[in-house]
C-alpha cells in the first residue's frame, strides 16, 4: 500500500477526472498525485498535484487551476514522459520520482524510489532524468537518493530505516536476504542484516496473529544461532531514526568492528577522490 495510514484513501479516478476537466487541456497529474496513481510508497497526501507547461512566454495556468485543494506547478515535461493511466494523463513512474525529489525528504524519496523499482521502473531512466533536470529544486537530493535505492525492500518503513542507516555513514545492510546458521541450516529472511556481524534488524508493523507466531519462531531461531536481533516499529521508522542509527553503530562496533573500519576507509578514499577532482576542476577553470 502506498500510504502509511491504512485508512487513508487518495482521490478517486472520478474525482481526479473531474478536477482535470476544469483545467487547461495540457494539464497532467504529477508529483504526489501521480505517485499515488502509480502505487509508490508515499506519505498521506489529500490534495491534487498537477503541472501545466512552462515556456519562454510564461505559464498557461488559469485561475481554475489555482485553488485550495490543488497544488499547481509549471514544468517543461518531455512528451515521452507522459502516460495515460485509467484515462488520466500523468507523468511516467520514473519522471514522477524525479519530481518527488522537490517535495519529499530524503528518507521518503528513497522509499518511493525503492517502490518504483519494485514496480518495474528503470534505474537507468531515472538516472538520466536526474541528469537532465539540471538545477531544478530537489535534484541534489535525487542524486544522493539514487545511490541508495534497492528494489528488494518490501515496505516504506523498512526503506526509511535503511535510509537512516546508510545516510548516517554506516555500512549498507543486506536487504531481505535469507540467513543461515553456522551449520548451513535455514534461519529465515531478515528484513535487514549484517551477516559478518550476525546481526538482524526487523521492522514490525501492525500484524495479525499468524504473523506474530511466524515472527516469534524466526526470532527464536536467530537467538539460538547467536544472532543479535533488533526489532523496530513505526516510531523508529518515522520519528526516532536516530535511535536506530545509534543501535546499529553500537552493534557493529561490538560484533564486527572491522566492517566499520573497512567502510570508513572506503568512504575516506571516495571523499579524497572527490576533493581532488574538485581541486583540479577549479584549477583548470582559473
HELIX and SHEET records of a PDB file:
HELIX    1   1 UNK A   13  UNK A   21  1                                   9    
HELIX    2   2 UNK A   31  UNK A   38  1                                   8    
HELIX    3   3 UNK A   79  UNK A   81  5                                   3    
HELIX    4   4 UNK A   93  UNK A  100  1                                   8    
HELIX    5   5 UNK A  106  UNK A  118  1                                  13    
HELIX    6   6 UNK A  123  UNK A  132  1                                  10    
HELIX    7   7 UNK A  139  UNK A  146  1                                   8    
HELIX    8   8 UNK A  156  UNK A  167  1                                  12    
HELIX    9   9 UNK A  195  UNK A  197  5                                   3    
HELIX   10  10 UNK A  209  UNK A  224  1                                  16    
HELIX   11  11 UNK A  234  UNK A  238  1                                   5    
HELIX   12  12 UNK A  241  UNK A  255  1                                  15    
HELIX   13  13 UNK A  257  UNK A  285  1                                  29    
SHEET    1   A 3 UNK A  28  UNK A  29  0                                        
SHEET    2   A 3 UNK A  48  UNK A  55 -1                                        
SHEET    3   A 3 UNK A  58  UNK A  59 -1                                        
SHEET    1   B 3 UNK A  28  UNK A  29  0                                        
SHEET    2   B 3 UNK A  48  UNK A  55 -1                                        
SHEET    3   B 3 UNK A  70  UNK A  75  1                                        
SHEET    1   C 2 UNK A  82  UNK A  85  0                                        
SHEET    2   C 2 UNK A  88  UNK A  91 -1                                        
SHEET    1   D 4 UNK A 174  UNK A 180  0                                        
SHEET    2   D 4 UNK A 186  UNK A 194 -1                                        
SHEET    3   D 4 UNK A 199  UNK A 203 -1                                        
SHEET    4   D 4 UNK A 228  UNK A 232  1                                        
END                                                                             
